[in-house]
Amino acid sequence: MIQALAFYLFAFVVILSGALTITARNPVHSVLWLILAFFNAAGLMLIAGAEFIAMLLVIVYVGAVAVLFLFVVMMLDIDFAEMRAGFARYAMFGLLIAVVLVGEMIVAVGAWSAGKIELAQRIAPTPTDMPNIQALGGLLYSRYLYIFEAAGLVLLVAMIGAIVLTHRARGGTKPQKISDQNKRRPQDATRNVNQPVGQGVEL
């Protein structure tokens, strides 16, 4: 009874906070609602017995990703009126994409239900006397090691691509030239002046 009550409570808050994330007018409020959705999704994962995914949601998504979103949104100079105008302009296109995604999810659930027996025969067996974190680590670093490393390489390439795309040369700045700094002599950096008494310093 308590588990069912906790499940419906977490699920209701996840759906409500997800809807408020989309409909909130202030982007900062949207990020805060997203953090609430992550916390309640972690509660759902705990009820399902997937404590590792629950820890990932709290530590990685809430502790890193959502906080990074919050800092970026608060530091950017965002024109909220322009954002609302753009939302109204592309509302039909967004609705079309939402309908396509819902159709794909329905097809995916139907295909999964049709091939449940075949899928059960292909998945890797996990021992019942082992915690799921230990079993997941054993599978990742044994059977799925190459796929795990390939996922890391994909994330590395995505990070490098993001840095290259966002890097731009700024005008009006003096870049650092390490070779000129290494070639600089001490006599070029300082100047000995016999300053007369009662006169100011010339810069």
C-alpha positions in Angstrom: 0.0 0.0 0.0 2.8 2.4 0.9 4.8 1.5 -2.2 1.7 2.1 -4.5 1.0 5.5 -2.7 4.7 6.5 -3.1 4.7 5.5 -6.8 1.6 7.5 -7.7 2.9 10.5 -5.7 6.3 10.5 -7.5 4.7 9.8 -10.8 2.2 12.7 -10.4 4.9 15.1 -9.4 7.1 14.0 -12.3 4.3 14.7 -14.8 3.3 18.0 -13.2 6.9 19.3 -13.0 7.6 18.1 -16.6 4.6 20.1 -17.8 5.6 23.1 -15.8 9.1 22.9 -17.2 7.7 23.3 -20.7 5.0 25.9 -19.9 7.0 28.2 -17.5 7.6 31.7 -18.9 10.9 32.2 -17.0 13.8 29.9 -18.1 15.1 29.9 -14.5 11.8 28.5 -13.3 11.9 25.9 -16.0 15.3 24.6 -14.8 14.0 24.5 -11.2 11.0 22.5 -12.3 13.3 20.2 -14.2 15.4 19.6 -11.1 12.2 18.7 -9.2 11.3 16.2 -12.0 14.8 14.6 -11.7 14.4 14.1 -8.0 11.0 12.5 -8.3 12.2 10.3 -11.2 15.0 9.2 -8.8 12.3 8.2 -6.3 10.6 6.1 -9.0 13.9 4.4 -9.8 14.3 3.5 -6.1 10.9 2.0 -5.9 11.7 -0.1 -9.1 14.9 -1.4 -7.4 17.3 0.5 -9.7 19.2 2.4 -7.1 22.2 3.0 -9.5 20.0 4.9 -11.9 18.5 6.9 -9.0 22.0 7.9 -7.9 22.9 8.9 -11.5 19.8 11.1 -11.6 20.6 12.9 -8.4 24.4 13.1 -8.7 24.9 13.6 -12.5 21.7 15.3 -13.7 20.7 17.3 -10.7 24.2 17.9 -9.3 25.9 18.8 -12.6 23.6 19.1 -15.7 20.7 20.9 -14.2 22.9 23.3 -12.2 24.9 24.0 -15.3 21.7 24.8 -17.1 20.7 27.1 -14.3 24.0 29.0 -14.4 24.0 29.3 -18.1 20.4 30.6 -18.2 21.1 33.1 -15.4 24.3 34.4 -17.1 22.8 34.8 -20.6 21.1 38.0 -21.8 17.8 36.5 -22.9 15.0 38.5 -24.5 11.9 36.9 -23.0 9.5 38.7 -25.3 11.4 37.5 -28.4 11.4 33.9 -27.0 7.6 34.0 -26.5 7.1 35.3 -30.0 9.2 32.5 -31.4 7.3 29.9 -29.4 4.0 31.1 -30.9 5.5 31.1 -34.4 6.8 27.5 -34.3 4.0 26.1 -32.2 2.5 24.0 -35.0 5.9 22.6 -36.0 6.6 21.6 -32.5 3.1 20.0 -32.2 3.9 18.0 -35.4 7.2 16.8 -33.9 5.4 15.8 -30.7 2.8 13.8 -32.6 5.6 12.0 -34.5 7.4 11.2 -31.2 4.3 9.9 -29.6 3.7 7.6 -32.6 7.2 6.3 -32.5 6.9 5.5 -28.7 3.6 3.6 -29.4 5.3 1.6 -32.1 8.3 0.9 -29.9 6.1 -0.3 -27.0 4.2 -2.5 -29.4 7.3 -4.0 -30.9 8.8 -4.6 -27.4 5.6 -6.3 -26.3 5.6 -8.5 -29.4 9.2 -9.6 -29.0 9.3 -9.9 -25.2 10.1 -13.6 -25.2 12.9 -13.2 -27.8 14.3 -10.2 -25.9 14.3 -12.2 -22.7 16.4 -14.9 -24.4 19.0 -12.3 -25.7 19.6 -10.2 -22.6 22.5 -10.9 -20.4 21.6 -13.0 -17.3 22.2 -11.3 -13.9 22.6 -13.3 -10.7 20.0 -12.8 -8.0 22.5 -12.8 -5.1 24.4 -9.8 -6.4 23.5 -6.1 -6.1 22.4 -4.5 -9.3 25.3 -2.0 -9.2 27.8 -4.8 -9.0 26.1 -6.7 -11.8 25.8 -3.6 -14.0 29.5 -2.9 -13.5 30.4 -6.5 -14.3 28.4 -6.4 -17.6 29.7 -3.0 -18.6 33.4 -3.9 -18.2 33.1 -7.5 -19.6 30.4 -8.1 -22.2 29.7 -4.5 -23.2 33.2 -3.1 -22.8 33.7 -2.1 -26.4 30.3 -0.5 -26.6 31.0 1.4 -23.4 34.3 2.7 -24.7 32.7 3.6 -28.0 30.1 5.7 -26.1 32.9 7.5 -24.3 34.6 8.3 -27.6 31.3 9.6 -29.0 31.0 11.9 -25.9 34.6 13.0 -26.4 34.0 13.9 -30.0 30.8 15.8 -29.1 32.7 17.8 -26.4 35.5 18.7 -28.9 32.9 19.7 -31.5 31.1 21.9 -29.0 34.3 23.6 -28.1 35.2 24.2 -31.8 31.8 25.5 -32.7 31.6 27.9 -29.8 35.1 29.2 -30.0 35.5 32.5 -31.7 38.1 35.2 -31.9 37.2 38.3 -30.0 38.3 41.7 -31.3 39.9 44.4 -29.1 41.8 41.9 -27.0 45.6 41.3 -26.6 46.3 37.6 -27.0 49.1 36.0 -25.1 52.2 35.3 -27.1 54.3 32.8 -25.1 57.3 32.9 -27.5 57.6 36.7 -27.1 57.4 36.3 -23.4 60.2 33.7 -23.3 62.4 35.8 -25.5 62.0 38.9 -23.3 65.2 40.0 -21.5 65.3 41.5 -18.0 66.6 44.8 -19.3 63.5 45.1 -21.6 61.2 44.7 -18.6 62.7 47.2 -16.2 64.2 50.7 -16.5 66.5 52.4 -14.0 65.7 56.1 -13.7 67.6 58.7 -11.5 64.5 60.6 -10.6 65.2 64.2 -9.4 63.7 65.3 -6.1 60.5 67.2 -6.3 59.4 66.0 -9.7 56.7 63.5 -10.5 57.2 60.1 -12.1 57.0 59.8 -15.9 55.1 56.8 -17.0 
